[in-house]
Amino acid sequence: MRRTNVLAVPDRSAKAVARLRARRVFSRTVFAVMIGGAVLPVAAFADSATSPPGAEEYIIWPPDGAVIHGGKLWVRMGLRNMGVCPKGVAFPNTGHHHLLIDTDLPALDQEIPSDRNHLHFGAGETDARIELPPGKHTLQLVLGDHNHVPHTPPVYSKKITITVQKD
Ligand SMILES: [Cu+2]
């Protein structure tokens, strides 16, 4: 893959590429059906990048059960046995962080949604300043590949709960 200009590719193009890739997988799947059912499971999951054994994503900060005063906090994102790489760059054993706020894991074989509950750190960030309203909140990380799709097997952190108290 060309590495120049890749960082400037807008999300829309990435989605178009993902659609094209999905179509290619479909073709491969049809082919697999023709040559024998045994190949089908491999072909159906061939599109997401793979993660190596021992890959682990974790939240460095805040700790589970933390009480945050005021609502503004840093989230520090940790990753073992893989590397962080910006979106759009296909490099083996890398991905970018996604922070899930007050939501469960998304579908692990599709592009991770992008909204206020699913934050993408497509520039390769490993920490983020966020602000949450008072109350209990859950935080969880999931790594996505160059197309924002979780790896095979998926790499995600434990879900933690924090409490925001108004100052
Ligand atoms: Cu992403």
Residues whose N, C-alpha, C, O or C-beta is under 5 A from the ligand:
A	BS01	CU	H120 G144 H148
